[in-house]
Amino acid sequence: MGRGRVQLKRIENKINRQVTFSKRRSGLLKKAHEISVLCDAEVALIVFSTKGKLSEFSTDSCMERILERYDRYSTAERQLVATDTISQGSWTLEHAKLKARIEVLQRNQKHYMGEDLDSLSLKELQNLESQLDSALKNLRSRKNQMMFESISQLQKRDKVLQEQNNILSKKVKSKEKEVAQPHTQEQQNQESSSSVLPMSLEPLNITRCSNIPQGRGNIVGDTEETSQQQNQTNTTMPAWMLS
């Protein structure tokens, strides 16, 4: 017959309770030693009996070092938990503030758009009107300033373009003069040549005297014969052919 499962409750019999405590304590110390050896863990075990008797176990007899380490870790954990709680509370408060701020801004925006004005009193409406007037003045002043700046920029640009146009017009005029000078000089040369050419090309009367016999007596010959010969041989030739 196997042993049945022991019901976990306080043992009323003192003798049985003391026997069970002794057995379970030795088994607990044995298990602590085994886990420290098998798993290379630092183990500290403290047990107080009902009569106040201390039973302890620590790895390599370093109970104080393990307890100090436990104290550090427990303190840091408590501080971390407290910080998380405080930060969570601060974040919750900040969320509530931001939510209320957003609601106020949305309501003001609706009022500026002329919506939901029934809930406002006369004084609030007057304040809203003054705010809108000041905002409108600021908008108009800003608009005028931007217009003046744009006009001044356009004037500067116009001035620069006019200067460039003047420079280009001067260059064009100079080019036209340079192109016109050879034409005028050529015309002058043509006019001078046309005025000189008729004077140089005067016709000359050349008489061929090859058929006229030499001698003084023949020169004073018959006028009719000489006139006929001159009519036959006289030609009009320009001066350039003679040269």
SEMAR-212410 format. One line per 5 residues: their letters; for each residue z negated, y, x negated of N, C-alpha, C, O, CB. Coordinates in steps of 0.05 Angstrom, whole numbers. Each point is the difference from the previous one (the first is absolute). Glycine has a CB too. Layout:
// residues N
a	Z,Y,X,Z,Y,X,Z,Y,X,Z,Y,X,Z,Y,X; ...
//
This chain:
// residues 243
mgrgr	0,-24,-17,0,24,17,0,25,-18,-17,2,-18,-8,-27,56; 43,43,-33,1,25,-15,-20,20,11,-9,-1,23,56,-8,-34; -52,29,-6,-18,21,9,14,19,19,24,7,-4,-50,-10,-39; 12,11,63,12,19,19,-2,28,-11,-14,6,-20,2,-36,58; 25,48,-24,1,28,-8,-27,13,7,-9,-2,23,59,4,-17
vqlkr	-61,12,-25,-27,12,4,5,26,16,17,16,-7,-36,-36,-36; 3,24,63,2,24,16,-13,23,-16,-23,-3,-9,22,-24,52; 15,49,-45,-10,23,-16,-19,16,18,8,17,16,34,-16,-44; -68,-5,24,-20,15,13,-26,-3,-17,-2,-17,-17,23,11,63; -39,24,-41,-25,0,-15,-15,-26,4,-5,-10,23,3,60,-20
ienki	-7,-62,-26,-16,-25,1,-29,8,7,-12,16,-15,43,-40,-19; -40,13,55,-27,7,9,-22,-13,-17,-21,12,-5,39,-7,51; -13,-29,-56,-20,-14,-16,0,12,-28,20,2,-13,-14,-45,40; -30,52,-36,-3,14,-25,7,-19,-24,13,8,-19,-48,21,39; 26,-55,-18,5,-18,-22,30,-6,-2,11,2,-22,-57,-23,29
nrqvt	58,15,15,29,-5,0,15,25,-10,20,-1,-14,-25,-32,52; -5,56,-29,13,25,-8,-2,4,-30,20,9,-13,-30,12,58; -13,-27,-57,-4,4,-29,17,-21,-15,12,7,-21,-58,10,29; 48,-42,2,16,-20,-13,30,8,0,14,-2,-20,-48,-34,33; 43,45,10,28,9,3,6,24,-18,21,1,-12,-21,-18,59
fskrr	-19,35,-49,4,23,-17,3,-8,-29,18,10,-15,-44,18,46; 9,-46,-40,2,-9,-28,26,-14,-6,13,6,-20,-63,-11,20; 59,-12,19,25,-14,-4,24,19,0,17,-1,-18,-37,-40,39; 20,59,-2,23,18,3,0,21,-23,22,8,-9,-23,-14,59; -22,13,-60,-1,19,-22,11,-12,-25,16,13,-14,-56,9,34
sgllk	32,-47,-26,11,-13,-24,30,-4,2,14,3,-19,-58,-25,13; 53,15,30,29,-2,4,15,26,-3,22,1,-10,-31,-39,40; -3,60,-20,12,26,-2,2,9,-29,20,11,-9,-38,1,54; -4,-17,-61,1,7,-28,21,-16,-15,13,10,-18,-62,2,20; 51,-38,6,20,-17,-13,28,10,6,17,1,-18,-48,-40,22
kahei	36,47,21,27,10,8,6,26,-15,23,5,-9,-27,-27,54; -16,40,-48,4,25,-14,8,-5,-29,18,13,-11,-51,10,41; 19,-42,-43,6,-7,-28,28,-11,-2,15,7,-18,-63,-16,9; 56,-8,28,26,-13,-1,22,21,4,20,-1,-15,-40,-41,33; 17,61,0,21,20,4,2,19,-24,22,9,-6,-30,-12,56
svlcd	-14,8,-63,1,17,-24,14,-13,-23,14,13,-16,-56,8,30; 39,-48,-16,13,-15,-22,29,-5,7,17,4,-17,-60,-25,5; 49,12,35,27,-7,8,18,24,2,24,-1,-9,-42,-38,33; 8,61,-14,17,23,6,-4,23,-19,12,21,3,-12,-35,44; -18,11,-67,-6,21,-19,-8,26,14,11,21,-7,21,-42,-26
aeval	-49,18,52,-9,23,16,-29,7,-8,-16,-17,-8,47,4,46; -37,39,-34,-28,9,-4,-15,-3,27,7,13,20,8,20,-57; -36,-49,37,-14,-7,24,-30,8,-4,-12,-6,-21,45,-32,32; -43,51,10,-29,6,0,-11,-9,27,11,8,21,-5,32,-53; -26,-56,32,-12,-12,24,-30,6,0,-14,-6,-19,50,-30,21
ivfst	-45,48,20,-29,6,4,-9,-12,26,13,5,21,-9,38,-48; -24,-58,27,-11,-13,24,-30,4,0,-14,-5,-20,51,-30,20; -47,44,23,-29,2,5,-8,-19,22,13,-2,21,-13,51,-35; -21,-65,8,-10,-19,21,-17,15,20,-5,24,-2,5,-61,-32; -9,22,54,-17,12,21,-26,9,-11,-13,18,11,35,-47,22
kgkls	-31,17,-55,-25,8,-12,4,21,-22,-20,8,-12,3,-53,21; 42,55,-13,6,21,-19,6,-9,-27,-1,16,-19,-28,12,45; 34,-54,-30,6,-10,-26,29,5,-7,18,-4,17,-53,-31,-11; 40,45,-30,27,8,-9,14,-23,-13,-12,-13,-17,-3,61,11; 40,-52,13,17,-19,-13,26,15,-6,12,11,18,-33,-52,5
efstd	30,40,-48,24,16,-8,18,-16,-18,-9,-19,-14,-17,61,19; 51,-34,-6,19,-11,-18,20,22,-7,9,14,17,-15,-61,2; 13,49,-45,19,19,-10,17,-12,-22,-11,-16,-15,-20,55,28; 55,-31,-15,18,-10,-21,-9,11,-27,-3,24,-4,41,-27,37; -42,-16,-52,-8,8,-28,-25,17,0,-3,16,-19,51,-19,5
scmer	-65,0,33,-26,15,1,4,30,-2,-14,13,-16,-8,-53,-5; 41,51,36,6,29,0,-3,11,28,18,13,10,14,-19,-49; -55,1,51,-5,10,27,1,30,2,12,11,19,-39,-52,-11; 15,55,-27,-2,29,1,28,12,-2,7,19,15,-53,-20,-36; 63,-9,3,27,11,-3,16,-4,26,15,17,8,-16,-26,-57
ilery	-2,-14,61,14,-6,25,-10,18,23,16,10,16,-9,-57,-30; -33,52,14,-11,18,21,9,29,-4,5,14,19,-45,-45,-15; 41,40,-30,10,27,-5,29,3,9,8,20,12,-40,-16,-50; 47,-25,32,28,1,8,3,0,31,16,15,11,-3,-40,-53; -30,10,55,0,0,29,-8,27,11,11,10,19,-22,-59,-19
dryst	-8,61,-13,-9,27,9,22,20,-3,4,17,18,-51,-28,-31; 62,11,-9,22,18,-4,22,-4,21,9,20,12,-18,-19,-61; 16,-25,54,21,-6,19,-9,8,28,16,11,16,1,-48,-45; -41,30,36,-9,7,27,-2,30,4,6,10,22,-32,-53,-21; 17,58,-22,-2,29,2,28,12,3,4,17,17,-46,-17,-45
aerql	61,-9,12,27,10,2,13,-6,27,14,16,11,-9,-21,-61; -11,-19,60,11,-7,26,-12,17,22,14,9,19,-7,-55,-35; -33,52,14,-12,17,20,11,28,-1,5,13,21,-47,-40,-23; 46,38,-22,12,26,-3,29,1,11,8,19,13,-37,-10,-53; 44,-30,34,27,-1,10,1,-1,31,16,13,12,-2,-37,-54
vatdt	-32,9,53,-1,-2,29,-8,27,12,11,9,20,-23,-58,-22; -8,63,-11,-8,26,10,23,20,-3,4,16,18,-52,-26,-31; 62,9,-9,23,18,-4,22,-5,20,11,19,11,-21,-17,-59; 15,-27,53,20,-7,21,-8,11,27,16,10,16,-3,-51,-42; -39,38,32,-9,9,26,2,31,2,9,10,21,-41,-49,-19
isqgs	24,53,-24,2,29,0,29,9,2,7,18,15,-49,-15,-42; 59,-16,11,28,8,0,13,-6,27,16,15,11,-13,-24,-60; -11,-14,61,11,-6,26,-9,20,21,15,9,18,-15,-57,-30; -26,57,10,-9,20,18,14,27,-4,6,14,19,-50,-37,-18; 48,30,-27,14,25,-6,29,0,10,10,19,10,-40,-12,-50
wtleh	43,-30,35,27,-3,10,2,2,31,18,12,11,-7,-40,-51; -31,16,53,0,2,29,-4,29,9,13,9,19,-32,-55,-17; 1,61,-16,-4,28,7,25,16,-6,7,18,16,-56,-23,-25; 61,0,-14,25,15,-7,22,-6,20,16,18,7,-29,-20,-55; 15,-23,57,21,-7,20,-5,15,26,19,10,12,-14,-55,-33
aklka	-30,47,29,-6,15,25,7,29,-3,11,13,18,-48,-46,-8; 31,45,-34,6,28,-4,30,5,1,10,19,12,-51,-14,-40; 56,-22,14,29,3,-1,12,-4,28,19,14,7,-19,-30,-54; -10,-2,62,10,-5,27,-4,25,17,17,8,15,-26,-57,-20; -15,61,4,-6,24,15,18,23,-9,9,16,17,-57,-31,-10
rievl	52,17,-33,18,21,-10,28,-3,10,13,20,7,-41,-17,-48; 38,-27,42,27,-5,10,2,7,29,20,12,9,-14,-48,-42; -26,30,48,0,7,29,1,30,3,14,10,18,-39,-52,-7; 10,57,-27,-1,29,2,28,12,-7,10,18,14,-59,-17,-25; 61,-12,-10,26,10,-8,21,-5,21,17,17,5,-30,-24,-53
qrnqk	13,-17,60,19,-6,21,-4,18,24,20,9,12,-19,-57,-28; -26,53,23,-5,18,22,10,29,-6,12,13,18,-52,-42,-5; 35,38,-37,9,27,-8,31,1,0,12,21,8,-54,-14,-35; 55,-28,18,29,0,0,11,1,28,19,14,5,-20,-41,-47; -11,13,61,9,2,27,-4,28,11,17,10,15,-28,-58,-8
hymge	-12,61,-14,-5,27,9,21,19,-11,9,18,14,-58,-28,-11; 57,7,-29,20,17,-12,27,-4,13,16,18,1,-41,-19,-43; 30,-23,52,25,-6,14,0,9,29,19,-3,15,-12,-35,-46; -30,48,40,-2,9,28,-7,-22,20,6,3,23,26,32,-34; -44,-56,1,-7,-23,17,-31,-2,2,-14,9,-18,57,-33,5
dldsl	-52,12,35,-28,-5,5,-17,26,-2,-20,1,-13,26,-48,-4; 4,68,30,-15,26,-1,-19,3,23,-15,20,1,54,-1,-24; -40,-38,42,-17,3,23,-30,-2,-8,-17,12,13,53,-31,16; -42,4,-50,-28,-3,-8,-11,23,-16,-24,1,-6,32,-49,6; 9,68,-8,-9,22,-16,-10,23,17,10,4,22,23,-17,-57
slkel	-53,26,25,-11,24,13,16,25,-7,19,-2,-16,-65,-19,16; 39,43,12,14,25,-5,-3,8,-30,20,9,-12,-27,5,60; -16,-16,-58,-5,8,-28,16,-18,-19,11,9,-20,-57,7,32; 46,-42,-6,16,-19,-17,30,6,1,14,-2,-20,-50,-32,27; 45,42,17,28,7,3,7,26,-16,21,1,-13,-21,-23,58
qnles	-19,41,-45,4,24,-15,1,-6,-30,16,11,-15,-39,16,51; 5,-44,-45,0,-8,-28,26,-14,-8,11,4,-21,-61,-8,22; 59,-13,17,25,-14,-5,24,19,-1,18,-3,-17,-37,-37,40; 18,60,-6,22,20,0,0,16,-26,21,6,-11,-24,-3,61; -21,5,-59,-2,15,-25,10,-17,-24,13,10,-18,-51,17,37
qldsa	31,-52,-19,9,-18,-21,30,-3,0,13,1,-21,-56,-26,24; 55,23,21,29,-2,2,14,25,-9,21,0,-13,-26,-32,50; -7,56,-30,11,25,-9,0,3,-31,20,8,-12,-35,13,55; -8,-28,-55,-1,2,-29,19,-20,-13,13,7,-20,-61,7,24; 51,-38,8,19,-19,-11,28,10,2,16,-4,-18,-47,-33,30
lknlr	37,50,11,27,11,4,6,22,-20,23,2,-10,-25,-14,58; -18,29,-53,4,22,-20,5,-12,-28,18,9,-14,-47,21,41; 14,-50,-34,4,-13,-26,28,-12,-2,13,2,-21,-62,-11,18; 58,-4,25,26,-12,0,22,21,-3,19,-4,-15,-36,-33,43; 14,60,-14,21,21,-2,0,12,-28,22,5,-11,-28,4,60
srknq	-17,-4,-60,-1,11,-27,13,-18,-20,14,8,-18,-56,17,30; 36,-51,-10,12,-19,-18,30,-2,3,15,-2,-19,-58,-24,20; 52,28,24,29,-1,6,14,25,-12,21,-3,-12,-30,-23,54; -3,49,-38,12,25,-11,1,-1,-31,19,8,-12,-36,17,52; -5,-36,-52,0,-2,-29,22,-18,-10,14,6,-20,-63,2,21
mmfes	53,-31,12,21,-18,-8,28,13,4,18,-5,-16,-48,-34,27; 33,54,11,26,13,4,6,21,-21,22,2,-10,-28,-10,59; -15,24,-56,4,20,-21,7,-13,-27,17,10,-15,-49,20,39; 18,-52,-30,6,-14,-25,29,-11,0,13,2,-21,-62,-14,17; 58,2,26,27,-11,1,21,23,-2,20,-3,-12,-37,-35,40
isqlq	10,61,-15,19,23,-2,1,10,-29,22,6,-9,-33,7,57; -11,-11,-61,0,10,-28,16,-20,-18,14,9,-18,-59,14,26; 41,-48,-3,16,-20,-16,30,3,5,16,-2,-18,-56,-29,20; 47,35,24,28,4,6,12,25,-13,22,0,-9,-29,-25,52; -9,47,-43,9,24,-12,4,-3,-30,20,9,-11,-45,17,46
krdkv	6,-40,-48,4,-5,-29,25,-17,-5,14,5,-19,-64,-3,13; 54,-21,23,24,-17,-3,25,16,4,20,-4,-14,-46,-36,29; 26,58,5,23,17,5,6,18,-23,23,4,-8,-33,-5,57; -11,12,-61,3,17,-24,13,-15,-23,18,10,-13,-58,17,28; 30,-51,-19,11,-17,-22,30,-6,5,16,1,-18,-62,-21,10
lqeqn	52,14,33,28,-7,7,18,25,-3,23,-3,-9,-39,-32,41; 6,59,-25,16,24,-3,5,5,-30,22,8,-7,-42,11,49; 0,-23,-59,4,4,-28,21,-19,-11,17,7,-16,-65,9,12; 46,-41,13,19,-20,-9,28,8,10,20,-4,-15,-55,-32,15; 37,46,25,26,8,10,12,23,-15,24,1,-6,-39,-16,51
nilsk	-2,34,-53,9,23,-16,11,-9,-27,21,9,-10,-54,21,34; 18,-48,-36,9,-11,-26,26,-14,2,18,4,-17,-66,-9,3; 51,-11,35,25,-15,4,23,19,6,23,-4,-10,-49,-35,26; 21,60,0,22,20,6,9,14,-25,23,6,-4,-42,0,50; -1,1,-64,8,13,-25,17,-19,-17,20,9,-12,-62,18,13
kvksk	34,-52,-2,16,-19,-16,28,-3,12,20,-2,-15,-62,-22,3; 44,23,39,27,-2,12,17,24,-6,24,-2,-6,-44,-25,43; 8,51,-36,16,25,-6,9,0,-29,23,7,-6,-50,17,41; 9,-33,-53,9,0,-28,22,-20,-5,19,5,-15,-65,7,2; 45,-36,27,21,-19,-2,26,11,11,22,-5,-11,-55,-32,14
ekeva	32,51,20,24,12,11,12,21,-18,25,1,-3,-44,-9,48; 2,24,-59,11,19,-19,14,-14,-23,21,8,-10,-57,24,23; 23,-54,-23,12,-14,-22,27,-13,7,18,0,-16,-64,-9,-1; 47,0,42,26,-12,9,21,21,5,23,-5,-4,-49,-33,25; 17,62,-11,19,21,7,11,15,-25,22,10,1,-46,-5,42
qphtq	10,-4,-65,9,14,-24,26,-11,-11,18,16,-6,-65,-6,-4; 51,-37,7,26,-10,-10,23,7,18,22,6,-10,-46,-42,-12; 20,36,48,22,6,19,8,29,-3,24,7,0,-41,-42,32; -3,53,-33,7,29,-3,14,5,-27,19,16,-1,-59,-4,30; 31,-25,-50,13,4,-25,28,-11,0,18,12,-12,-62,-15,-10
eqqnq	48,-19,35,27,-11,2,19,18,16,23,4,-7,-42,-50,4; 8,57,25,16,19,16,7,24,-16,23,10,1,-46,-26,41; 4,26,-57,6,24,-17,21,-7,-20,18,16,-5,-65,1,11; 46,-41,-19,20,-7,-19,27,-3,13,21,8,-12,-56,-32,-14; 36,13,51,25,-2,14,12,27,6,24,5,-3,-39,-48,22
essss	-3,61,-10,10,27,7,11,15,-25,21,13,1,-54,-11,36; 19,-5,-59,9,13,-25,26,-12,-9,18,14,-10,-66,-4,-3; 51,-37,15,25,-13,-9,23,8,18,23,3,-9,-49,-41,-9; 21,40,45,21,8,18,9,29,-4,23,6,5,-41,-39,28; 0,50,-42,7,28,-5,15,3,-27,15,19,-3,-55,-4,30
vlpms	35,-32,-46,13,2,-26,27,-15,-1,18,9,-14,-63,-5,-7; 48,-25,36,23,-17,-1,26,14,7,20,-4,-14,-49,-34,25; 32,55,10,25,13,6,9,19,-22,24,4,-4,-35,-7,52; -8,15,-62,8,19,-21,11,-15,-24,17,10,-14,-52,22,29; 25,-56,-20,9,-15,-23,26,-15,5,15,-6,-18,-62,2,4
lepln	52,-2,40,24,-15,7,22,19,9,12,-6,21,-40,-33,-8; 34,60,-27,22,17,7,26,-13,-9,1,-12,-21,-30,53,16; 51,-40,21,25,-13,-6,14,15,-23,0,25,-2,5,-41,49; 7,1,-63,15,11,-23,30,-9,3,6,-22,9,-48,21,-39; 59,20,22,29,-5,0,9,-9,-27,-2,15,-20,9,19,56
itrcs	2,-59,-37,8,-12,-25,31,-4,1,10,-12,19,-56,-10,-27; 59,31,-11,30,-3,-1,7,-18,-23,-8,4,-23,14,42,42; 9,-66,-12,10,-18,-21,24,13,-14,20,8,12,-36,-48,15; 13,41,-51,21,14,-16,15,-19,-18,12,8,-20,-40,33,21; 27,-66,6,14,-19,-17,30,1,2,14,-5,-19,-53,-24,25
nipqg	49,38,18,29,2,4,11,27,-9,24,3,-1,-28,-35,38; -14,50,-43,9,27,-8,8,-1,-29,-17,-8,-17,-12,31,52; 53,-14,-42,8,0,-28,-16,21,-15,-7,21,10,53,-37,2; -51,9,-38,-15,18,-17,19,22,-10,24,-2,1,-55,-35,-15; 18,58,6,15,23,-10,-5,25,16,-6,-2,24,40,-29,-41
rgniv	-32,53,4,-5,26,14,21,7,20,-6,11,20,-18,4,-61; 49,-23,34,22,8,19,-2,-15,25,8,10,21,20,1,-59; -37,-36,38,-3,-16,24,-23,8,17,1,-4,24,20,-33,-48; -41,49,12,-23,9,15,8,22,19,-9,0,23,-22,-12,-60; 48,30,28,9,22,18,25,-10,14,21,11,-3,-41,26,-26
gdtee	17,-58,43,23,-12,14,4,10,27,-10,21,8,3,-61,-34; 22,25,39,7,8,27,-25,-4,18,-12,-21,-1,60,9,-6; -55,31,22,-24,0,17,2,-20,22,-21,-11,8,14,59,-18; 29,-54,20,3,-18,22,-5,-28,-10,-13,-16,14,46,46,8; -22,-37,-46,-5,-27,-10,-30,-4,-6,-10,-22,6,56,22,-25
tsqqq	-59,19,8,-28,-3,-7,-17,-2,25,-20,-14,1,27,39,-43; 0,-9,63,-15,-1,25,3,-27,13,-20,-10,11,26,59,-5; 18,-60,-7,4,-27,12,-16,-21,-15,-13,-17,12,59,31,3; -45,-12,-42,-15,-19,-15,-30,2,5,-15,-20,1,51,21,-36; -46,24,38,-28,5,5,-8,-11,27,-22,-11,3,23,51,-32
nqtnt	16,-36,49,-6,-11,26,-2,-30,0,-16,-12,15,39,51,5; -6,-52,-37,0,-29,-1,-24,-11,-15,-10,-21,6,59,22,-3; -58,14,-23,-21,-11,-18,-28,11,5,-20,-11,-11,56,5,-23; -38,28,49,-27,12,4,-16,-18,19,9,-9,21,10,56,-27; -44,-53,-3,-20,-15,17,-27,14,-2,-7,13,-20,32,-57,13
tmpaw	-40,40,28,-27,11,1,-20,-23,-8,-1,-20,14,14,54,22; -28,-31,-58,-18,-20,-10,-28,12,-4,-2,23,-9,40,-48,-13; -58,10,28,-27,11,-5,-7,0,-29,14,-11,-17,-28,-6,62; -9,31,-51,-7,4,-28,-11,-26,-12,4,-4,-24,-14,51,34; -3,-65,6,-10,-24,-12,21,-19,-9,-5,-17,-18,-34,22,46
mls	64,-3,-16,22,-17,-9,12,10,-26,10,-15,-16,-1,3,64; -11,38,-52,10,11,-24,-18,-7,-24,10,-4,-22,11,41,48; -47,-39,-21,-17,-7,-21,2,-29,-8,-14,-9,-18,-16,44,32
//
